[in-house]
C-alpha cells in the first residue's frame, strides 16, 4: 500500500486573526504551525503533502516550503477558487469568500489518488495524532471505513472568543453516529467563577460537556470522498447560491455518509494536546506551548 498523503487546508482568509496566520511564526527558529504538522507527518510515515491555497499565495508558499522539504516529502499545491465548472456546475456565483472547507478538499481531487488525511494549517495537533492516523490510513482504511481524530472540546477552546468545531455523537464502540458543524462555541462565566462551554443555535444557548468529542478537521479519507462531496456540493450550490455567507463544511459529508450507510467513521481518541491560533491573543500561548515541547525533547530546536 502506498504511503498516505497529508492535505493541508491553508486557503482561509483568517478574518478573526487579522493576517495570513498560515505563515506566522511560532517556533524558536521561526517555524510555522504547518512546519510542526509536516514534521510529525514525515515521522509518522506520510509520503506527500498537498497544500490547498489561494493561487495568489503560491510563490510565498513555495518560497517557504519547497526547498526545506526537498528530499523529505513530496510537495504539491491545489487551488481553491470560485470556478464551479470543475465540479460540473455550469454557472457563475459571485462571492467574496470561498465555499468552505469541504469545497477546499474537493479542490485537491486531481492531486490525491491514495488514502489521505485532512488538517487545518493553523491547528497544532501533536505527534500522537499523526501516528494514529498514519497507522489507520496504512492498515485499516477502505472506501467504507474512514476516520477522524476525536478531541475533547474542553481541550480545544480559546479564551478570546468563539470557535468552530464539528460536534460528534459517538456510540459505545467509538463509531461516529453524527457530526454537526457548530460555528459559535464559547465560554460563559458562571457565578461560582467557573466557565461553561456553550454553543448557539437559532439564538439559543446550549451547554456542551468538556468531554464532548469534536472534530478539529483531522479526517482520514479515501478518494471516494471526492465523489460523494461533489454530488452533495451541486445540491448545496443550487440551494445557497443566493447566500454569500453559506459554506460547505467537511463534517456535512461524513455525516451524510454515516446516515446513508455509505461508510463507517471511527473516532480515534488522541492524547495529544491541541492548541491553535484563532485570534492574535492566542499566539503567545502557542509559542509558550511549543517551547515547552522543545525543552522536553519532543521536537528538535530546529525542525528542518
C-alpha positions as CSV (number, residue, x, y, z in Angstrom):
1,X,0.0,0.0,0.0
2,X,1.3,3.5,-0.9
3,X,2.1,6.0,1.8
4,X,-0.8,8.2,2.9
5,X,-1.0,11.9,1.9
6,X,-1.4,14.9,4.1
7,X,-3.8,17.5,2.8
8,X,-3.4,20.9,4.5
9,X,-6.2,23.5,4.4
10,X,-4.4,26.8,4.0
11,X,-6.7,28.9,1.9
12,X,-8.6,30.6,4.7
13,X,-8.8,34.3,4.9
14,X,-8.1,34.5,8.7
15,X,-10.7,37.2,9.3
16,X,-10.6,36.8,13.1
17,X,-6.8,36.6,13.2
18,X,-6.2,39.8,11.2
19,X,-3.3,38.5,9.0
20,X,-2.1,35.5,7.0
21,X,-1.7,33.2,10.0
22,X,-0.7,30.3,7.9
23,X,2.7,31.9,7.6
24,X,3.0,33.4,11.1
25,X,6.0,32.1,13.1
26,X,5.7,30.2,16.5
27,X,8.8,28.1,16.9
28,X,12.2,29.2,18.3
29,X,13.7,29.4,14.8
30,X,10.6,31.0,13.1
31,X,8.8,27.7,12.5
32,X,5.1,27.9,11.5
33,X,2.5,25.6,12.9
34,X,2.4,23.9,9.4
35,X,6.1,23.1,9.9
36,X,5.3,21.1,13.0
37,X,2.5,19.3,11.3
38,X,4.6,18.3,8.4
39,X,7.5,17.2,10.7
40,X,5.1,15.0,12.6
41,X,3.6,13.6,9.4
42,X,7.0,12.7,8.0
43,X,8.0,11.0,11.2
44,X,4.7,9.1,11.1
45,X,5.2,7.8,7.5
46,X,3.3,10.1,5.2
47,X,4.7,10.3,1.7
48,X,3.2,13.5,0.3
49,X,1.8,16.9,1.4
50,X,-0.6,18.9,-0.7
51,X,-1.3,22.5,0.3
52,X,-4.8,23.8,-0.6
53,X,-4.2,27.5,-1.1
54,X,-5.4,30.6,-2.9
55,X,-3.4,30.8,-6.1
56,X,-2.0,34.3,-5.2
57,X,-0.2,32.6,-2.2
58,X,1.7,30.1,-4.4
59,X,5.0,32.0,-4.7
60,X,5.1,32.7,-1.0
61,X,4.3,29.1,-0.1
62,X,6.9,27.7,-2.5
63,X,9.5,30.0,-1.1
64,X,8.6,28.9,2.5
65,X,8.4,25.1,1.9
66,X,9.8,23.7,-1.3
67,X,13.5,24.0,-0.5
68,X,13.4,22.9,3.1
69,X,11.1,19.9,2.3
70,X,13.1,18.7,-0.7
71,X,14.1,15.1,-0.3
72,X,12.0,14.7,2.8
73,X,8.4,14.5,1.5
74,X,6.8,15.1,-1.9
75,X,5.1,18.5,-2.1
76,X,2.2,19.7,-4.3
77,X,-0.3,22.5,-4.4
78,X,-4.1,22.8,-5.2
79,X,-6.0,26.0,-5.6
80,X,-9.3,26.8,-4.0
81,X,-11.2,29.4,-6.1
82,X,-14.6,30.3,-7.4
83,X,-14.6,28.2,-10.6
84,X,-17.6,25.9,-10.3
85,X,-17.2,24.3,-13.7
86,X,-14.5,21.8,-12.5
87,X,-17.2,20.3,-10.3
88,X,-19.7,20.0,-13.1
89,X,-21.6,23.2,-12.2
90,X,-22.1,25.5,-15.3
91,X,-22.8,28.8,-13.6
92,X,-21.1,31.8,-12.0
93,X,-21.9,32.7,-8.4
94,X,-20.5,35.9,-7.1
95,X,-18.9,35.5,-3.7
96,X,-16.2,37.2,-1.6
97,X,-15.2,34.1,0.4
98,X,-14.7,30.6,-1.0
99,X,-17.4,27.9,-0.4
100,X,-15.9,26.4,2.8
101,X,-13.7,23.5,4.0
102,X,-15.4,20.6,2.1
103,X,-15.1,22.7,-1.1
104,X,-11.4,23.2,-0.3
105,X,-10.9,19.4,0.0
106,X,-12.7,18.9,-3.4
107,X,-10.2,21.3,-4.9
108,X,-7.5,18.7,-4.5
109,X,-9.3,15.8,-6.1
110,X,-6.8,15.7,-9.1
111,X,-3.8,15.7,-6.7
112,X,-4.7,12.8,-4.5
113,X,-5.1,9.2,-5.5
114,X,-4.4,7.4,-2.3
115,X,-5.6,7.4,1.3
116,X,-5.2,10.8,2.9
117,X,-5.9,12.9,5.9
118,X,-7.1,16.5,6.0
119,X,-5.9,19.0,8.6
120,X,-6.1,22.7,9.2
121,X,-3.0,24.9,8.7
122,X,-3.5,26.8,11.9
123,X,-4.1,23.9,14.3
124,X,-1.3,22.1,16.3
125,X,-2.4,18.5,16.7
126,X,0.6,16.7,18.1
127,X,2.6,13.7,17.1
128,X,0.3,11.1,18.7
129,X,-2.5,12.2,16.3
130,X,-0.3,11.8,13.2
131,X,1.0,8.4,14.3
132,X,-2.5,7.1,15.0
133,X,-3.9,8.5,11.7
134,X,-1.0,7.1,9.7
135,X,-1.5,3.7,11.2
136,X,-5.2,3.8,10.4
137,X,-4.6,5.0,6.8
138,X,-1.9,2.4,6.2
139,X,-3.6,-0.6,7.8
140,X,-7.4,-0.2,8.1
141,X,-8.9,2.4,5.8
142,X,-11.2,1.5,3.0
143,X,-14.0,3.1,0.9
144,X,-16.5,2.1,3.6
145,X,-14.2,2.6,6.6
146,X,-12.8,6.1,7.3
147,X,-12.0,8.1,10.5
148,X,-11.5,11.3,12.4
149,X,-9.3,12.2,15.3
150,X,-11.6,12.9,18.3
151,X,-10.5,15.8,20.6
152,X,-12.3,16.8,23.8
153,X,-14.0,20.1,23.2
154,X,-12.7,21.3,26.6
155,X,-9.1,21.0,25.3
156,X,-9.8,23.0,22.1
157,X,-11.2,26.3,23.4
158,X,-9.9,29.8,23.1
159,X,-10.1,32.3,25.9
160,X,-10.5,35.2,23.4
161,X,-13.7,34.4,21.5
162,X,-15.8,31.8,19.8
163,X,-14.5,28.8,17.9
164,X,-16.0,26.4,15.2
165,X,-16.0,22.7,15.9
166,X,-17.6,19.6,14.4
167,X,-19.5,18.2,17.4
168,X,-19.7,14.4,17.3
169,X,-22.2,11.9,18.6
170,X,-20.2,8.7,19.3
171,X,-21.5,5.2,20.1
172,X,-20.1,2.9,22.8
173,X,-17.8,1.2,20.2
174,X,-16.2,4.5,19.2
175,X,-18.0,5.0,15.9
176,X,-19.4,8.3,14.8
177,X,-23.2,8.5,14.7
178,X,-23.4,12.1,13.6
179,X,-21.3,15.2,13.4
180,X,-22.6,18.8,13.2
181,X,-20.5,21.9,12.5
182,X,-21.1,24.4,15.3
183,X,-19.6,27.8,14.4
184,X,-20.2,29.6,17.6
185,X,-18.8,27.7,20.6
186,X,-17.5,29.8,23.5
187,X,-17.1,30.1,27.3
188,X,-19.7,31.7,29.6
189,X,-18.6,32.8,33.0
190,X,-20.5,31.3,35.9
191,X,-21.4,32.9,39.2
192,X,-19.1,30.4,41.1
193,X,-16.1,31.5,39.0
194,X,-16.1,28.5,36.6
195,X,-16.6,28.6,32.9
196,X,-19.3,26.8,31.0
197,X,-18.9,25.8,27.3
198,X,-21.9,26.6,25.1
199,X,-22.9,26.9,21.5
200,X,-25.6,28.9,19.9
201,X,-28.4,27.7,17.6
202,X,-31.2,29.9,16.4
203,X,-30.3,32.4,19.1
204,X,-30.5,29.8,21.9
205,X,-27.5,28.8,24.1
206,X,-26.9,25.0,24.5
207,X,-24.4,23.6,27.0
208,X,-21.6,21.2,25.9
209,X,-19.8,18.9,28.3
210,X,-16.0,19.5,28.2
211,X,-15.6,15.8,27.4
212,X,-17.7,16.0,24.2
213,X,-15.7,14.7,21.2
214,X,-15.2,17.2,18.4
215,X,-13.6,17.2,15.0
216,X,-10.7,19.6,14.5
217,X,-10.8,18.9,10.8
218,X,-8.4,16.0,11.2
219,X,-10.1,13.4,8.9
220,X,-8.9,10.1,7.4
221,X,-10.4,9.6,3.9
222,X,-10.0,7.6,0.7
223,X,-10.6,9.4,-2.7
224,X,-14.1,8.0,-2.6
225,X,-14.9,11.2,-0.5
226,X,-14.5,13.4,-3.6
227,X,-17.3,11.7,-5.5
228,X,-19.7,11.9,-2.5
229,X,-18.8,15.6,-1.8
230,X,-19.1,16.7,-5.4
231,X,-22.7,15.3,-5.6
232,X,-23.6,17.0,-2.4
233,X,-21.9,20.2,-3.5
234,X,-24.1,20.5,-6.6
235,X,-27.2,20.4,-4.4
236,X,-25.6,22.8,-1.9
237,X,-24.8,25.4,-4.6
238,X,-28.3,25.2,-6.0
239,X,-29.8,25.8,-2.6
240,X,-27.4,28.5,-1.4
241,X,-26.3,30.5,-4.5
242,X,-28.1,33.5,-3.2
243,X,-26.5,33.3,0.2
244,X,-22.9,34.7,0.0
245,X,-22.1,33.5,3.6
246,X,-23.1,29.9,3.2
247,X,-20.2,27.4,3.5
248,X,-20.0,23.7,2.6
249,X,-18.3,22.3,5.6
250,X,-16.3,19.0,5.8
251,X,-18.5,17.4,8.6
252,X,-21.6,17.5,6.4
253,X,-20.0,14.9,4.1
254,X,-19.1,12.2,6.7
255,X,-22.4,12.9,8.5
256,X,-24.3,12.2,5.2
257,X,-22.2,9.1,4.6
258,X,-22.8,7.7,8.0
259,X,-26.6,8.4,8.0
260,X,-26.9,6.8,4.5
261,X,-24.7,3.8,5.5
262,X,-22.1,4.6,2.8
263,X,-19.2,4.4,5.2
264,X,-18.4,4.0,8.9
265,X,-16.3,6.6,10.6
266,X,-14.2,5.6,13.6
267,X,-13.5,8.3,16.1
268,X,-9.9,7.8,17.1
269,X,-9.1,9.3,20.6
270,X,-5.8,11.1,20.9
271,X,-3.7,12.0,23.9
272,X,-2.3,15.0,22.0
273,X,-2.9,18.4,23.5
274,X,-4.4,20.6,20.8
275,X,-3.7,24.3,20.5
276,X,-4.3,26.8,17.8
277,X,-4.5,30.4,16.8
278,X,-8.0,31.6,16.1
279,X,-7.1,35.1,17.5
280,X,-4.0,37.2,17.7
281,X,-4.2,36.8,21.5
282,X,-3.7,33.1,21.2
283,X,-0.2,33.5,19.7
284,X,1.9,33.8,22.9
285,X,0.1,30.8,24.4
286,X,1.0,28.7,21.3
287,X,4.6,29.9,21.3
288,X,5.0,29.0,25.0
289,X,3.4,25.6,24.5
290,X,5.8,24.8,21.6
291,X,8.8,26.0,23.5
292,X,7.9,23.6,26.3
293,X,7.7,20.7,23.9
294,X,11.1,21.6,22.5
295,X,12.5,21.8,26.0
296,X,11.0,18.3,26.8
297,X,12.7,16.9,23.7
298,X,9.5,16.1,21.8
299,X,10.8,18.3,18.9
300,X,14.3,19.4,17.9
301,X,15.0,23.1,18.4
302,X,15.3,23.5,14.7
303,X,12.9,21.2,12.7
304,X,14.4,21.4,9.1
